[in-house]
Amino acid sequence: MKNINRMASHLAGFSSGANLGGKVSHYRVKENIYTEGAPADTLFFIQEGAVRLTVRANHQRSAVTVIVGVNDFFGELCLAGYPFRMSTAVALNASSIRTIDKEKMLQMLRTKNDTSNSLVAYLLSSSKKYRDQVVDLMTSSAELRLARVLLRLAHLEKDGPAVVEIPVLSHQTLAEMVGTTRSRVNVFMNRFRKQGFIDYDGGLEVHQSLRKVLRNR
């Protein structure tokens, strides 16, 4: 946890863009940032807003794989040599996103200092996070998966503030992330609200107490 906190403190300093370079672009709600199959020679850093990543299998309906927010990178698979985008990235709300050239980022990673070490740690933890989400999808109940998704969006998987407001997401989007139906998400969200774990009058607030759902199962 201490290593993650040190990493977060370094990454928080990137919000100014001074260490990352590149160009900041502004995206509207639901505007595409890139599409699956497009050439991948850049990665992205979110300074404001949030982004939804989706994948499509065999021309079927898109499935949400992850939602990333402020101080998160995405599109980082290009660093591992993937020549094309493996997902589609769409802005969830008005977002300011820095585009970073792949070769410039690789050069930064080769430099031995605290910043490069933090970047490597972040990218490794990001890979583990995606893998854990796949395992969770295969082994946990829909209610537990929804609780974990909400806690991840609020960055409350471990310790954190008592209440965090997150981007408002439709129940259909949450259902796609969890791998269940919208009607079941409606049931679970109403249950969480009655238990005092969340509030969603206007915004969507996630309470630290939602972690009780994970402990009680």
C-alpha positions in Angstrom: 0.0 0.0 0.0 2.9 2.4 0.7 4.3 1.8 -2.7 0.9 2.5 -4.3 0.6 5.7 -2.3 4.1 6.9 -3.4 3.2 6.0 -7.0 -0.1 8.0 -6.7 1.8 11.0 -5.3 4.1 11.0 -8.4 1.2 10.5 -10.8 -0.8 13.3 -9.2 2.0 15.7 -10.3 1.5 14.7 -13.9 -1.9 16.6 -14.0 0.0 19.7 -15.1 1.5 17.8 -18.0 4.9 19.2 -17.3 6.5 15.7 -17.0 4.6 14.0 -19.8 4.7 16.4 -22.7 2.3 15.8 -25.5 -0.9 17.7 -26.4 -4.1 18.2 -24.4 -7.4 17.7 -26.2 -10.9 18.3 -25.0 -13.7 15.8 -25.6 -17.4 16.1 -25.3 -19.7 13.6 -23.6 -19.9 10.4 -25.6 -17.2 11.5 -28.1 -14.9 8.8 -29.4 -11.2 9.1 -28.5 -10.2 6.1 -30.6 -11.9 3.0 -32.0 -11.0 -0.7 -31.8 -8.7 -1.7 -34.6 -7.2 1.8 -35.2 -3.4 2.1 -35.3 -1.9 2.4 -31.8 1.1 4.7 -31.6 0.1 6.9 -28.7 -1.2 6.5 -25.1 -3.4 8.9 -23.1 -3.5 10.4 -19.6 -6.7 11.8 -18.1 -6.4 15.3 -16.6 -10.1 15.9 -16.2 -13.1 13.6 -16.8 -13.6 9.9 -17.3 -13.4 7.4 -20.2 -15.1 4.1 -20.9 -13.3 1.3 -22.7 -15.4 -1.2 -24.6 -14.6 -4.3 -26.8 -16.7 -6.0 -29.5 -16.5 -9.7 -30.1 -17.6 -11.2 -33.5 -19.6 -8.1 -34.4 -21.8 -8.6 -31.3 -22.9 -5.9 -28.8 -20.0 -4.0 -27.2 -19.0 -4.9 -23.6 -17.6 -2.4 -21.2 -14.2 -3.6 -19.9 -13.2 -0.8 -17.6 -13.8 2.9 -16.8 -10.8 5.1 -16.1 -10.7 8.6 -14.5 -8.4 11.4 -13.4 -4.7 10.6 -13.2 -5.3 7.3 -15.1 -3.6 6.2 -18.3 -5.3 4.2 -21.1 -4.2 3.0 -24.5 -1.0 1.8 -22.8 -0.9 -1.6 -24.6 0.9 0.2 -27.4 4.0 0.1 -25.1 3.9 -3.7 -25.2 4.1 -3.7 -29.0 0.4 -4.0 -29.9 0.1 -2.3 -33.2 -3.7 -1.8 -33.1 -6.2 -0.6 -30.5 -7.8 -3.5 -28.6 -10.8 -1.5 -27.4 -12.8 1.6 -28.2 -12.4 4.6 -25.9 -15.3 7.0 -25.4 -15.5 10.1 -23.1 -18.1 9.6 -20.3 -18.3 13.3 -19.6 -16.5 16.5 -20.7 -12.8 15.4 -20.5 -9.3 16.9 -20.9 -6.9 14.2 -22.1 -3.2 14.4 -22.8 -2.0 12.4 -25.8 1.6 11.1 -25.4 3.7 9.7 -28.2 4.6 6.0 -27.6 8.3 6.5 -28.4 8.6 9.5 -26.0 7.0 7.5 -23.2 9.3 4.5 -23.8 12.2 6.9 -23.6 10.9 8.2 -20.2 10.6 4.6 -19.0 14.2 3.9 -19.8 15.3 6.8 -17.6 16.1 5.6 -14.1 14.4 8.0 -11.6 11.4 8.1 -9.3 9.0 9.2 -12.1 9.9 6.3 -14.4 9.7 3.9 -11.5 6.3 5.2 -10.6 5.2 4.8 -14.3 6.4 1.2 -14.4 4.6 0.4 -11.1 1.4 2.0 -12.4 1.4 0.1 -15.7 2.0 -3.2 -13.9 -0.8 -2.5 -11.4 -3.0 -1.6 -14.3 -2.4 -4.9 -16.0 -3.1 -6.7 -12.8 -6.3 -4.8 -12.3 -7.6 -5.8 -15.8 -6.7 -9.4 -15.1 -8.5 -9.3 -11.7 -11.6 -8.0 -13.3 -11.7 -10.9 -15.7 -11.3 -13.4 -12.8 -14.0 -11.6 -10.8 -16.4 -11.8 -13.8 -15.9 -15.6 -13.8 -16.1 -16.4 -10.1 -18.3 -13.8 -8.2 -22.1 -13.2 -8.0 -23.5 -10.3 -10.0 -24.2 -8.4 -6.8 -20.6 -8.7 -5.6 -19.3 -7.7 -9.0 -21.5 -4.6 -9.0 -20.2 -3.7 -5.5 -16.6 -4.1 -6.7 -17.2 -2.0 -9.8 -18.7 0.9 -7.8 -15.8 0.7 -5.3 -13.2 0.7 -8.1 -14.8 3.7 -9.8 -14.6 5.5 -6.4 -11.1 4.2 -5.8 -12.3 2.7 -2.5 -11.1 -0.9 -3.0 -8.7 -0.3 -0.1 -8.7 2.7 2.3 -10.1 6.1 1.3 -12.6 8.8 2.2 -16.0 8.0 3.6 -17.9 9.1 0.5 -16.8 9.6 -3.1 -18.9 11.0 -6.0 -18.3 9.3 -9.3 -19.5 9.9 -12.9 -23.2 9.2 -13.3 -23.5 5.9 -15.3 -26.7 4.4 -16.7 -27.8 1.1 -15.2 -27.3 -0.4 -18.7 -23.6 0.7 -18.7 -23.2 -0.8 -15.2 -24.9 -4.0 -16.4 -22.4 -4.3 -19.2 -19.5 -3.8 -16.9 -20.8 -6.4 -14.4 -22.0 -8.9 -17.0 -25.6 -9.0 -16.0 -29.0 -7.5 -16.9 -30.1 -3.9 -16.3 -33.1 -5.2 -14.3 -30.8 -7.0 -11.9 -28.6 -3.9 -11.6 -31.7 -1.9 -10.7 -32.5 -4.4 -7.9 -29.0 -4.3 -6.5 -28.7 -0.5 -6.7 -32.0 0.0 -4.9 -30.8 -2.5 -2.3 -27.5 -0.7 -1.8 -29.3 2.6 -1.5 -31.7 1.3 1.2 -28.8 -0.1 3.1 -27.1 3.4 3.0 -24.1 2.2 0.9 -24.8 4.6 -2.0 -26.8 7.7 -2.9 -27.8 8.7 -6.4 -30.2 11.6 -6.2 -28.6 13.8 -8.9 -25.0 12.5 -8.7 -23.8 9.0 -7.7 -22.1 8.8 -4.3 -20.4 5.7 -3.1 -19.9 5.2 0.6 -16.9 3.4 2.1 -19.5 1.2 3.9 -20.2 -0.6 0.6 -17.2 -2.7 1.4 -19.4 -4.5 3.9 -21.1 -6.3 1.0 -17.8 -7.9 0.1 -17.1 -9.0 3.7 -20.6 -10.4 4.3 -20.5 -12.8 1.3 
